[in-house]
């Protein structure tokens, strides 16, 4: 996984596996994922916690995960 912090690799693999296995956002209710809908102008996007500041963000289109991004948005 190029372009990521190596200390986040294992967590990102787990989050991506969770997305891959899920039929939709309703399948991601596990609290260890830190899943929540973003607020404000980004309220069509969702976020899952990678670390204190880093998140895996994405949108959901027709029950499919789209536009994934690894970002420090705090």
Secondary structure, DSSP 8 states (H G I E B T S, - for coil): -TTS-GGGHHHHHHHHHHHHH-SSGGG---GGG--EE--GGGTTEEEEESSSSEEEEEEEETTEEEEEEEEE--
